[in-house]
Amino acid sequence: GPVITRCAPDMDLGCNPTNIPPADPLSVVATDNCGVSDISLAGEVLSTNGCQMSLSRTYLVLDGCGNSNVCVQTLTWIEDLEAPSVTSCPADENLGCNPTLPTPDVSLVSAEDDCGSVVVVHESDLSVTNGCTVTLTRTYRAFDPCSNSVACVQVLTYTNDLANPVFASAPDFVTVAADENCIGIIPDVLSSVVAS
């Protein structure tokens, strides 16, 4: 019978291919001492395992006397259009006054995907200041093997205030009188000192 020296090559088509390459019997190479009469596609079988797709193509080689041989080409790919789901995202926090900001930590984020492992990255930090209050929006993003993604957002708020208070007004020079027991009598004007 015919001897197949090269079958159509196996292919990994990656994620969500838009086209599945057609069968190509001309890519199969075979020899036979009586000559090869025909090379054709004998059949295809598509199988799925979750998001993993596999298409097996069987090519049939015939010689002039009706002897045959087959080879199988396998095409694989992933069909995944859904983003991962976040299972754990760091909680929002109020960090108080003049904190040392925590560095981004991707280990605080957990996500899962039906089609493979997930990679988490720190995407951005965006600060907005309103007076002395700072709001830092920290965004993490989880990617699946097909680059579908979902964001996880943590909001950190804190007060940024390094200036000491100053007197808005101070009283003029005042004289403190003493009563007969030498106890100072503080004028009402001192109670009007305002600090801010």
Secondary structure, 3 states (H helix, E strand, C coil): CCEEEECCCCEEEEECCCCCCCCCHHHCEEECCCCEEEEEEEEEEEEEECCEEEEEEEEEEEECCCCEEEEEEEEEEECCCCCCEEEECCCCEEEEECCCCCCCCHHHCEEECCCCCCEEEEEEEEEEEECCEEEEEEEEEEECCCCCEEEEEEEEEEECCCCCCCEEECCCCCCCEECCCCCEECCHHHHHCEEC
